[in-house]
Amino acid sequence: MKLDHVQVSCPAGGEEVARAFYRDALGMTEVEKPPLLQARGGCWFRAGEAEIHIGVEPVFQPAKKAHPAFKVDDLDALAAKLEGLGYPIIWDNDTIPGRRRFHTADGHGNRIEIV
């Protein structure tokens, strides 16, 4: 079994905020949604085999506990970039022995882990 994608949500009209985080800050590539799904709003992004779908929730609440985790080559560089762009950085290098990681939040407040 292999994970195909993870979905997080955003409020109606929140696609540009999602693009600013997933495309511009994380460097993911936006992929076109299938035509039948485009009317629902939202947007999809991919980096390597990792894909995240941003879906529109009519009554939006950011995910504060549930989260995707992305593995990157240069944790410190990405933390500095995100912090410079105003995204929160919360380091947690003690909870899991031998694993450096931090949590951040996308522009809608959804929790994101970076390892």
C-alpha positions as YAML, in Angstrom:
chain: A
units: angstrom
residues:
- id: 1
  name: MET
  ca: [0.00, 0.00, 0.00]
- id: 2
  name: LYS
  ca: [1.14, 3.52, -0.77]
- id: 3
  name: LEU
  ca: [-0.40, 6.82, 0.27]
- id: 4
  name: ASP
  ca: [-1.94, 8.62, -2.71]
- id: 5
  name: HIS
  ca: [-2.79, 12.00, -1.19]
- id: 6
  name: VAL
  ca: [-3.83, 13.89, 1.92]
- id: 7
  name: GLN
  ca: [-6.60, 16.46, 1.99]
- id: 8
  name: VAL
  ca: [-6.86, 19.54, 4.17]
- id: 9
  name: SER
  ca: [-9.49, 22.20, 3.88]
- id: 10
  name: CYS
  ca: [-9.83, 25.91, 3.40]
- id: 11
  name: PRO
  ca: [-12.71, 28.38, 3.43]
- id: 12
  name: ALA
  ca: [-14.50, 29.33, 0.23]
- id: 13
  name: GLY
  ca: [-12.26, 31.61, -1.81]
- id: 14
  name: GLY
  ca: [-9.13, 30.50, 0.06]
- id: 15
  name: GLU
  ca: [-7.24, 29.09, -2.92]
- id: 16
  name: GLU
  ca: [-4.79, 31.99, -3.27]
- id: 17
  name: VAL
  ca: [-3.82, 31.73, 0.39]
- id: 18
  name: ALA
  ca: [-3.27, 27.98, -0.14]
- id: 19
  name: ARG
  ca: [-1.15, 28.68, -3.23]
- id: 20
  name: ALA
  ca: [0.99, 31.15, -1.27]
- id: 21
  name: PHE
  ca: [1.86, 28.40, 1.22]
- id: 22
  name: TYR
  ca: [1.96, 25.12, -0.72]
- id: 23
  name: ARG
  ca: [3.23, 26.43, -4.07]
- id: 24
  name: ASP
  ca: [5.22, 29.52, -3.18]
- id: 25
  name: ALA
  ca: [6.55, 28.77, 0.32]
- id: 26
  name: LEU
  ca: [6.91, 24.96, 0.15]
- id: 27
  name: GLY
  ca: [7.76, 24.87, -3.57]
- id: 28
  name: MET
  ca: [5.15, 22.28, -4.52]
- id: 29
  name: THR
  ca: [3.79, 22.18, -8.07]
- id: 30
  name: GLU
  ca: [0.11, 22.89, -8.57]
- id: 31
  name: VAL
  ca: [-1.64, 20.16, -10.54]
- id: 32
  name: GLU
  ca: [-4.85, 20.70, -12.42]
- id: 33
  name: LYS
  ca: [-7.91, 19.20, -10.82]
- id: 34
  name: PRO
  ca: [-10.07, 16.97, -13.04]
- id: 35
  name: PRO
  ca: [-12.74, 19.03, -14.86]
- id: 36
  name: LEU
  ca: [-15.65, 17.52, -12.92]
- id: 37
  name: LEU
  ca: [-14.03, 18.54, -9.61]
- id: 38
  name: GLN
  ca: [-12.99, 22.08, -10.57]
- id: 39
  name: ALA
  ca: [-16.43, 23.53, -9.80]
- id: 40
  name: ARG
  ca: [-16.03, 22.50, -6.15]
- id: 41
  name: GLY
  ca: [-13.15, 24.93, -5.70]
- id: 42
  name: GLY
  ca: [-9.91, 24.13, -3.95]
- id: 43
  name: CYS
  ca: [-6.58, 23.20, -5.49]
- id: 44
  name: TRP
  ca: [-4.09, 20.33, -5.61]
- id: 45
  name: PHE
  ca: [-0.30, 20.29, -5.21]
- id: 46
  name: ARG
  ca: [2.48, 17.73, -5.69]
- id: 47
  name: ALA
  ca: [6.15, 17.34, -4.80]
- id: 48
  name: GLY
  ca: [7.68, 14.05, -5.92]
- id: 49
  name: GLU
  ca: [5.11, 11.43, -4.95]
- id: 50
  name: ALA
  ca: [3.61, 13.56, -2.16]
- id: 51
  name: GLU
  ca: [0.29, 15.13, -3.09]
- id: 52
  name: ILE
  ca: [-1.98, 17.35, -1.04]
- id: 53
  name: HIS
  ca: [-5.50, 18.36, -1.99]
- id: 54
  name: ILE
  ca: [-7.02, 21.53, -0.60]
- id: 55
  name: GLY
  ca: [-10.80, 21.22, -0.43]
- id: 56
  name: VAL
  ca: [-13.33, 23.93, 0.29]
- id: 57
  name: GLU
  ca: [-15.39, 23.55, 3.48]
- id: 58
  name: PRO
  ca: [-18.53, 25.71, 3.70]
- id: 59
  name: VAL
  ca: [-18.11, 25.90, 7.49]
- id: 60
  name: PHE
  ca: [-14.32, 25.94, 7.78]
- id: 61
  name: GLN
  ca: [-12.29, 25.13, 10.88]
- id: 62
  name: PRO
  ca: [-8.53, 24.60, 10.58]
- id: 63
  name: ALA
  ca: [-7.11, 21.23, 11.57]
- id: 64
  name: LYS
  ca: [-5.12, 21.86, 14.76]
- id: 65
  name: LYS
  ca: [-4.20, 18.23, 15.55]
- id: 66
  name: ALA
  ca: [-4.58, 16.17, 12.36]
- id: 67
  name: HIS
  ca: [-1.86, 17.03, 9.86]
- id: 68
  name: PRO
  ca: [0.26, 15.90, 6.93]
- id: 69
  name: ALA
  ca: [4.01, 15.59, 7.44]
- id: 70
  name: PHE
  ca: [6.44, 16.43, 4.65]
- id: 71
  name: LYS
  ca: [10.01, 15.16, 4.57]
- id: 72
  name: VAL
  ca: [12.52, 17.66, 3.18]
- id: 73
  name: ASP
  ca: [16.26, 17.64, 2.49]
- id: 74
  name: ASP
  ca: [17.13, 20.87, 4.36]
- id: 75
  name: LEU
  ca: [14.97, 21.32, 7.44]
- id: 76
  name: ASP
  ca: [16.81, 24.41, 8.68]
- id: 77
  name: ALA
  ca: [16.61, 26.24, 5.35]
- id: 78
  name: LEU
  ca: [12.88, 25.61, 5.02]
- id: 79
  name: ALA
  ca: [12.26, 26.69, 8.63]
- id: 80
  name: ALA
  ca: [14.15, 29.94, 7.97]
- id: 81
  name: LYS
  ca: [12.24, 30.54, 4.72]
- id: 82
  name: LEU
  ca: [8.83, 29.92, 6.31]
- id: 83
  name: GLU
  ca: [9.68, 32.05, 9.33]
- id: 84
  name: GLY
  ca: [10.83, 34.84, 7.01]
- id: 85
  name: LEU
  ca: [7.48, 34.66, 5.24]
- id: 86
  name: GLY
  ca: [5.63, 34.97, 8.55]
- id: 87
  name: TYR
  ca: [4.58, 31.36, 9.08]
- id: 88
  name: PRO
  ca: [4.91, 30.00, 12.64]
- id: 89
  name: ILE
  ca: [7.76, 27.59, 13.42]
- id: 90
  name: ILE
  ca: [7.49, 25.34, 16.47]
- id: 91
  name: TRP
  ca: [10.45, 23.01, 16.85]
- id: 92
  name: ASP
  ca: [9.91, 19.61, 18.47]
- id: 93
  name: ASN
  ca: [13.16, 17.67, 18.50]
- id: 94
  name: ASP
  ca: [12.59, 15.90, 21.83]
- id: 95
  name: THR
  ca: [9.30, 14.02, 21.45]
- id: 96
  name: ILE
  ca: [10.58, 11.39, 18.99]
- id: 97
  name: PRO
  ca: [14.20, 10.41, 19.71]
- id: 98
  name: GLY
  ca: [16.47, 10.95, 16.73]
- id: 99
  name: ARG
  ca: [13.92, 12.92, 14.68]
- id: 100
  name: ARG
  ca: [14.31, 16.62, 14.01]
- id: 101
  name: ARG
  ca: [11.05, 18.27, 13.09]
- id: 102
  name: PHE
  ca: [8.96, 21.37, 13.36]
- id: 103
  name: HIS
  ca: [5.33, 22.23, 13.04]
- id: 104
  name: THR
  ca: [3.97, 25.18, 11.14]
- id: 105
  name: ALA
  ca: [0.56, 26.20, 9.84]
- id: 106
  name: ASP
  ca: [-0.60, 26.99, 6.34]
- id: 107
  name: GLY
  ca: [-2.25, 30.37, 5.71]
- id: 108
  name: HIS
  ca: [-5.57, 29.00, 6.94]
- id: 109
  name: GLY
  ca: [-4.19, 27.66, 10.22]
- id: 110
  name: ASN
  ca: [-4.02, 23.95, 9.28]
- id: 111
  name: ARG
  ca: [-1.21, 22.19, 11.16]
- id: 112
  name: ILE
  ca: [1.69, 20.99, 8.99]
- id: 113
  name: GLU
  ca: [4.67, 18.93, 10.18]
- id: 114
  name: ILE
  ca: [8.04, 19.14, 8.46]
- id: 115
  name: VAL
  ca: [10.65, 16.41, 9.08]
...
